[in-house]
Amino acid sequence: MVDVLVSNLDTQGEKRQFEAHGHAVLANAGAAAILRGEFEPGWRWSEDVKPIVGTDSCRVHHLGYVVSGSMRIRFDDGTEMEVTAGDVFDLPRGHDAWVTSDVPCVMVDYSADATRYARGRPKGIAAPDDAAMNVIRRGYTAFNTGDVDTLRSLFSHDVMQHVAGTGPLAGTYKGVDAVLEYYGKLGERCDGTFRADLLEVHGDGHGHVTAVHQLSATRGGTKHVSRGSILFTLMGDKVTDILELHSDLPGYDAFMS
């Protein structure tokens, strides 16, 4: 029998009240979890959510859609941007935000982090990410921004990357120079459009990290979007082994060939 699960945000959702100016509602049905935030005019993260979670800035990585209204976000590095009704967004953790519209800003967030939004963390326990997980987050940012120096600093000199499949780039790359050359070939084959955008990071506290990402690239006028993951092994603060996995390996191979 097919296992179908349904949950209603309005009647079954968990309501999380802000200090003022709105609330969020979380509902899950099987593997789906959705957070709907209703941010009223006057809402600001540093005033309405910070007292609840106790962090200096928002540590949630948001993925979602703006239903109505608008909001401005200021990241920890000073970068600012605004999202408005109709926008699909990927907002990295480490930011403040405030409503800029005269009507409530309503957002739907489907990120894994959203399940922790506007909820205080029990005192005395560590942050969700261990040191190895933070290394991997830095690596994804460096990969997508072309920061080769940072990537080199995160890898051991004898790092190995295993590329699955039968495509033209499949195989095992041995040594930091070979791995970085492989990344360059990915960019060349996709005219600089290849990205691996992080969705989730899982760790065991002992140097093993799995990162789940969304791949996107355009090649020969065709756009490819798919999910994948990488299993990383670290020794200390250095990545020593990288194993690529794909949700649709034949489709990825066909796109890259």
N, C-alpha and C positions, 0 to 999 in steps of 0.2 A: 504494500500500500504506500502511496506517495505521502511523504511527511510534510504537510503544509502548516506553517506557523504564521499567525497574524496577531498583531498587537496594535491597539489604537492609542495614539499620543494623547488625545483629549480625555479618554475615559480610563486608560490604564497606565499612562505615563507617570514617571516620578518627577514631581515638581520641585525645583530648586529655586528658592527665592533669593534675589539679590538683596543687598543692604537697602537699596531703594531703586526705583526706576525700572522695574521689570522682573523677569524671571526666565528660567529655562526649564524645559520639560524633556526628559529622556525616556525613550521606549525601545525595547528590543524584541525581535521576533527571530528566534534561531540565531543565525550568523549576522543578521542585520541589526544595527543599533543606530538610532537617529536622535540627535539633540536639536530641538527647536528653541532658539533664543528669541525672546521678545524684549528688545531694548528700547525703553521709552526716551523721549527727548530729555536731555539732562544726564543720561547714563554715562558713566566713565568707569573703565575697568579699575583704575587705581583708587577709586572712591567706593565703588559698589560691589566689587568682587575681591579685590586685594585683602580687605579685612577678613574675608571668609577663608581664603587659601593661605595667606601669610607669606607669599613670595614677593620679591621686589618687582617682578613683571610677570605677565601671563606666560606660563610654561606649557601651554597647550598648542599643539600644531593643528591648525584648523583647515579642514577641507570641506567645501560646501558651496552654498548658493544663497544669494541675497534675494529674498522674496519681495521685500518692500523697504523703503527708506534708504538711508545711507550712513556710513560710518567711516571715520578716519582712523588710521592705525599709525602709530609711531614705534618703530623698532628700536632695540637697545643701542644700535649703532647710529641712530639719528635719522635713518631713512623714514620717509613718510609716504603714505599712499592712501587713496580713498576707494572704497567699494560702494556700489550703488545697486539698486534693483536690477535684476537680470544678470549680474556678474557671477561667474563661477570663480572660486578663489582657492588658493593654496597659500596660507599664511604661516610662515615659520614661527616657532615658539620664541619668546623673548620680546614682548611688546606691551605697550599701553594702547588703549583705544577709546573713542568717544563718539556718541551719536551726533551727526551733523544735520540731520533732517528734522523737519517740524512734525513728522509723523513717526510712530515707532519703527525702528529698524528690526525687521524680522529675518532671521537667518536659519538655514537648515545646515547642520554640520554632521558629516558621517565619518569623521576621522576616528581612529582608535582612541586617540587622546580625549575625545569629546566625552567619553564616559567618566572622565575625572573632572570635568569642568564644574566650577563653582562648588566644589566639595573640599572641605578641609582634610588634610592628611593627618592620620594619628601621630601624636608626638612620639619621638624616640625611634622612629624607623627611618631608614635611608631613603634618598630620592629614588624614583623608579629606575633611572639609568645608572649602570655601573660605569667604571672607567673605560672598559672596552667598548661599551655601547656608545659612549661619547666620542671615542676615536672614530668609530664608523660613521657617526653623524657628520663629523668634520670631513671625512673622506668623501661622502656624497656631495657635500657643498663644494668641495674642491674640484671634484670631477665635473660637476655641471657648470662651474665658472672657469674651467680651464686652468686651475691653479696647480700647475705641475710641481712646483717647489713644495707645496704642502703635501701633495700626494707622495712625493718621494720621501718626505720626512716621516710619513706614517708607515711606510713599508720597510721590512727587513731587506737586506741586500740580496738575499736568496729567495725572496717571495716567489710563490708559484700561483698562477691563475689557470684554472681548468675551464675551458669553454666547450660546452656540450654541443652535440649535434653534428651535422654533416656539411654545414655551410662553409664558405671560403675562409672564415676566420676561426673555425673550430680547431681545437688542439690544446696543448698545455704550453704556457709561456713561463719560462724559468728565468728568474732574476728581475730586479726592479726595472732595468732598462727595457727588457723585452715586454714586460707588462705595460709600461708607459707607451711603448711603440704600438702595442695592440690598441690602446685607447685612442691613439692618433689615427689608426686605421679605421676605427669606428666612425670617427668624425669625417674622415675623407670619403668614406662610402656613402655617407648621408649628408654631404655638403654642410657639415657643421651643425646639423639639427638634432643629433642624437642626444637624448637625455634619459637619465634614470632618476626619477623623482621618488623620494622616500615616502613610504606609507607607514611602516611600522618597524621597530627594532626590538628584537627579543634577545636576552642574554641569560647565561647560566651562572654568572659570577666567577667563572673559571676560565675566561679567555675564549669562549665560543659565543659567537653572535650570528643570528640570522636576521637579515634585513630584507623586508618585503618592499618592492618598488613597482612603479609604473614606468614602462619603457615607452618612449615616443620618438619618432623620427620620420623624416620624409626622404624618399629616394625615388628618383625618376618620376616625380610628380605624384607618387603614391604615399599616403600617410599610413603609418603603422602605429597602433597603440595596443599594448598588451601588458599583462602582469608577469612579474618574475620575482626571484629571490636570490640571495647569495648567502652561503654559509662561510663565515670568516673564522679563521683560527688566529689568535694572537698569542705572542709570548711577550709578557710585560706590556709595553705600549706600542709594539710593532706588529703589523699584520704579516703573518708568515704563509698563510694559505687562503686561497679564494676559490670557491666552487660555485659556478653559476647554475641556476635552475630556472626553468621556464614553464609557464602555464600552457603554452602552445608552442613547443619546440619546432614541430614541422612548419608551422606558419611563420615563425621567426626565421628559420633557415631559408624558406622560400623568399621572404622579403629581402634578406641580405644577399641572396645569390644573383 
